[in-house]
Amino acid sequence: MRPPSPRPGPRDAARRPFADAGKVPRTLGVIGGSGLYQLESLTDVDELEIATPFGDPSDTLMAGTIGATRLLFLPRHGRDHRIPPHRVNYRANVMALKIAGAEQILSVSAVGSMKENIHPGDMVIVDQFIDRTRNRIDTFFDDDGVAAHVAFAEPIDFALASALSDAAKRAGATVHQGGTYLCIEGPQFSTRAESQLYRSWGASVVGMTNLPEARLAREAELPYATLAMVTDYDCWHDVHDAVTVEAVIAIMRENAEKAKEIILELSRAVPDPAGCPATSALDGAIITNVDSISAAAREKLWPLIGKYVP
């Protein structure tokens, strides 16, 4: 493994592609959730320490090649799982992937099932979110004098989700195409009353991480899809025991190995993001008069707004 690369600044790194980027057709960012902290199938691996204006990401990025894809892997909670879901620096994580050259993001996340027919060990390719977080910053456009309002009605990229579903089936997983991910604040699991409430809303799975992550990916113009790995039935089920850490970890380990197979399959057929709605999400979304954007804001937000602000 080569030593870590220098820490580029946001403007320089956003303008400079990887030296070998022309050798492979796509660059996929993968954010690994609970149980998924590394990808052994990566080759030509380099560790990237990326500086972002929003602080440090959860860990160094592991950059390498897998299949026909340039892959950037980031463990959401750190490689030793030291960061709880409510303390993850989601802005730094998404920005680091953007600076490093990711064209789209696959989120791999452990979840609880809200439906009888979605069993522990199953994979859900979600297509919607409900946000029940409380204390998280969920935008890059916060206090720099730049207002932007992106569309988020369809938070998941259809092409990437479809390719992910196909990859999961090829890997032999039990796959549920579509479903609503309800994101809670954590780090505690739900009460039984909350779990029943979420079921009444039509939620398919419950987790603690994909928001604000998906919102930030949209602001970064990165198509986003979720591989939700089911570990338990939360606490609503009358027959199954309420969720315990021990039960979650046992299923989580099995799911992580299956997720690695799915990522390998996906790497062989990552879709071209050109034309995806997310890749132009900021077109017309920046409300602030361009001439009034300060030099400091331009520098800080350059990876996001550089193509729209002269």
C-alpha positions in Angstrom: 0.0 0.0 0.0 1.4 3.4 -0.9 1.7 6.1 1.7 -1.2 8.6 2.1 -1.5 11.3 -0.6 -1.1 15.0 0.2 -4.2 16.9 1.5 -5.5 18.9 -1.5 -7.5 22.0 -0.9 -11.1 22.0 -2.2 -10.7 24.2 -5.2 -7.5 22.6 -6.5 -8.7 19.0 -5.9 -12.0 19.7 -7.5 -10.3 20.8 -10.7 -7.7 18.0 -10.8 -8.8 14.5 -11.8 -7.0 11.4 -10.8 -3.9 10.8 -12.9 -5.3 7.4 -14.1 -8.9 8.5 -14.3 -9.0 7.9 -18.1 -8.2 4.2 -17.7 -11.7 3.3 -16.3 -15.1 4.6 -17.3 -16.7 5.4 -13.9 -15.8 6.5 -10.4 -18.1 5.3 -7.7 -18.1 6.5 -4.1 -19.2 3.8 -1.6 -20.1 4.8 2.0 -19.8 1.6 4.1 -22.2 1.3 7.1 -22.1 -0.8 10.2 -20.2 -4.0 9.6 -18.6 -2.8 6.3 -15.3 -1.2 7.0 -13.1 -2.3 4.2 -13.2 -3.9 0.7 -10.6 -6.6 0.2 -11.3 -6.8 -3.5 -9.9 -3.3 -4.2 -6.7 -3.3 -6.2 -4.0 -0.6 -6.8 -5.1 0.8 -3.4 -4.2 4.3 -2.3 -5.3 6.1 0.9 -6.5 9.7 0.3 -6.5 12.2 3.1 -8.9 14.9 1.8 -9.2 18.3 3.4 -12.7 19.8 3.3 -14.0 23.2 4.4 -16.5 21.3 6.6 -13.9 19.4 8.6 -12.5 15.9 8.4 -14.4 12.9 7.0 -14.9 9.8 9.1 -11.7 8.2 7.8 -9.2 8.3 5.0 -10.7 7.4 1.6 -9.5 4.1 0.2 -9.2 4.6 -3.6 -8.6 1.7 -5.9 -10.0 -0.3 -8.8 -12.6 -3.0 -8.6 -14.0 -4.6 -11.7 -14.2 -1.9 -14.4 -14.7 0.9 -11.9 -12.6 3.4 -10.0 -13.9 3.1 -6.4 -13.6 5.4 -3.5 -14.5 3.7 -0.2 -15.3 5.6 3.0 -16.4 3.8 6.2 -19.1 6.0 7.6 -18.4 5.3 11.3 -14.6 5.0 10.8 -12.7 1.7 10.4 -12.9 1.0 14.1 -16.6 2.1 14.3 -15.8 5.0 16.7 -18.4 7.5 15.4 -22.1 7.1 16.4 -24.7 8.0 13.8 -25.7 11.4 15.3 -22.0 12.5 15.3 -21.0 11.5 11.8 -19.7 14.5 9.8 -22.0 13.9 6.9 -21.0 17.2 5.1 -17.3 16.3 5.3 -18.0 12.8 4.0 -20.0 13.8 1.0 -17.7 16.7 0.2 -14.6 14.5 0.5 -16.1 12.1 -2.1 -17.0 15.0 -4.4 -13.4 16.5 -4.2 -11.9 13.0 -4.7 -13.8 12.6 -8.0 -16.8 10.5 -7.2 -19.5 10.7 -9.9 -22.2 9.0 -7.8 -22.6 7.5 -4.3 -23.7 4.0 -3.1 -24.7 4.0 0.6 -24.5 0.7 2.3 -26.5 0.8 5.6 -27.8 -1.6 8.3 -31.5 -1.2 8.9 -34.5 -2.7 10.8 -37.5 -4.1 9.0 -40.9 -2.5 9.3 -42.7 -5.1 7.2 -43.5 -8.8 7.8 -42.2 -9.8 4.4 -38.9 -8.1 4.7 -36.7 -10.5 6.7 -33.4 -10.2 8.4 -30.7 -10.9 5.9 -32.8 -9.3 3.0 -31.6 -6.3 1.0 -33.9 -3.4 0.2 -33.2 -0.9 -2.6 -35.1 2.0 -1.1 -36.6 4.8 -3.2 -38.0 7.2 -0.6 -37.1 8.7 2.8 -38.9 10.0 5.9 -36.7 12.2 8.1 -37.1 11.9 11.9 -33.6 13.3 12.7 -33.5 16.3 15.0 -30.0 17.7 15.5 -28.1 17.3 12.2 -27.0 20.0 9.7 -28.4 18.8 6.4 -27.2 21.4 3.9 -24.0 22.8 2.6 -25.7 26.1 2.1 -26.0 27.2 5.7 -24.1 30.3 6.9 -22.0 31.5 4.0 -24.4 33.9 2.4 -25.5 31.6 -0.4 -29.0 30.3 -0.6 -29.9 27.2 -2.7 -33.0 25.1 -2.9 -32.6 21.7 -4.7 -35.4 19.5 -5.7 -35.6 16.3 -3.6 -38.9 14.7 -4.5 -37.1 11.7 -5.9 -34.1 11.3 -3.6 -32.8 8.1 -5.1 -31.2 7.9 -8.6 -33.3 5.5 -10.7 -30.4 4.2 -12.9 -28.0 3.6 -10.1 -30.8 1.9 -8.0 -31.7 -0.3 -10.9 -28.1 -1.4 -11.5 -27.8 -2.0 -7.8 -30.9 -4.2 -7.7 -29.6 -6.3 -10.7 -26.2 -6.6 -9.0 -27.8 -7.8 -5.8 -29.8 -10.5 -7.6 -26.7 -11.7 -9.4 -25.0 -12.0 -6.1 -27.8 -14.2 -4.9 -29.3 -11.8 -2.4 -33.0 -11.6 -1.6 -33.9 -8.2 -2.9 -36.9 -5.9 -2.4 -37.0 -3.2 -5.1 -38.4 0.0 -3.7 -39.4 1.1 -0.2 -39.3 3.9 2.3 -36.3 4.4 4.6 -37.3 6.1 7.9 -34.3 7.8 9.4 -34.2 8.3 13.2 -31.8 10.3 15.2 -30.3 7.5 17.3 -28.1 6.2 18.8 -31.0 4.5 20.7 -33.3 2.2 18.9 -37.0 3.1 18.7 -39.7 2.6 21.4 -42.4 0.1 20.6 -44.9 2.9 20.2 -42.6 4.7 17.7 -42.0 1.5 15.8 -45.7 0.9 15.4 -46.2 4.6 14.4 -43.6 4.2 11.6 -45.3 1.1 10.3 -48.6 3.0 10.1 -46.8 5.6 7.9 -45.8 2.9 5.4 -42.1 2.8 6.2 -40.3 -0.3 4.9 -37.1 0.0 7.0 -35.7 2.1 9.8 -32.1 3.3 10.1 -30.0 6.1 11.6 -27.7 7.4 8.8 -29.1 8.0 5.3 -30.4 11.5 6.2 -28.9 14.0 5.9 -26.5 12.0 3.7 -28.9 11.7 0.8 -29.8 15.4 1.0 -26.1 16.4 0.9 -25.4 14.1 -2.0 -28.2 15.9 -4.0 -26.7 19.3 -3.2 -23.3 17.9 -4.4 -25.0 16.8 -7.6 -24.1 13.2 -6.9 -26.6 10.5 -7.9 -27.3 8.4 -4.8 -28.7 5.0 -4.0 -29.0 2.9 -0.9 -28.4 -0.8 -0.2 -30.3 -1.3 3.0 -29.2 -4.5 4.7 -31.9 -5.8 7.1 -30.6 -7.0 10.5 -33.8 -7.3 12.6 -37.5 -6.5 12.9 -37.0 -3.5 15.1 -39.3 -3.9 18.1 -42.8 -3.9 16.6 -43.0 -7.6 15.9 -45.2 -9.6 18.3 -43.3 -12.9 17.8 -39.7 -11.9 17.3 -37.7 -10.5 20.2 -37.1 -6.8 20.5 -33.9 -5.7 18.7 -30.7 -6.4 20.7 -27.1 -5.4 19.8 -26.1 -9.1 19.8 -28.7 -10.1 17.3 -27.9 -7.1 15.1 -24.2 -7.8 15.0 -24.7 -11.5 14.1 -26.8 -10.7 11.0 -24.7 -7.6 10.2 -21.6 -9.7 9.7 -23.4 -12.0 7.2 -24.9 -9.0 5.4 -21.5 -7.3 5.1 -20.1 -10.3 3.3 -23.0 -10.3 0.9 -22.7 -6.5 0.4 -19.1 -7.0 -0.7 -20.3 -9.5 -3.4 -23.0 -7.0 -4.5 -20.5 -4.1 -4.8 -18.2 -6.3 -6.9 -21.2 -7.2 -9.2 -22.2 -3.5 -9.4 -18.6 -2.5 -10.3 -18.9 -4.4 -13.5 -21.9 -2.4 -14.6 -22.0 1.0 -13.0 -24.3 3.2 -15.1 -23.3 6.4 -16.8 -24.5 9.3 -14.6 -24.7 11.7 -17.5 -28.2 12.9 -17.9 -29.3 11.9 -14.3 -31.3 14.7 -12.8 -29.1 14.8 -9.7 -26.0 15.8 -11.8 -27.6 19.2 -12.5 -29.5 19.7 -9.2 -28.0 23.1 -8.6 -28.9 24.4 -12.0 -31.3 27.2 -11.2 -31.3 26.3 -7.5 -28.9 29.0 -6.4 -31.1 31.9 -5.5 -28.4 34.3 -4.4 -27.2 36.9 -6.8 -23.9 35.6 -8.1 -22.2 39.0 -7.8 -23.0 39.1 -4.1 -21.3 35.8 -3.3 -18.1 36.6 -1.3 -14.7 35.3 -2.3 -14.6 33.2 0.9 -17.9 31.6 0.1 -16.8 30.9 -3.5 -13.6 29.2 -2.2 -15.4 27.2 0.4 -18.2 26.0 -1.9 -16.2 25.8 -5.1 -16.5 22.0 -5.6 -20.3 22.5 -5.5 -20.9 25.8 -7.2 -17.8 26.2 -9.4 -19.6 25.4 -12.7 -22.4 27.9 -11.9 -20.4 30.8 -10.5 -17.8 32.5 -12.7 
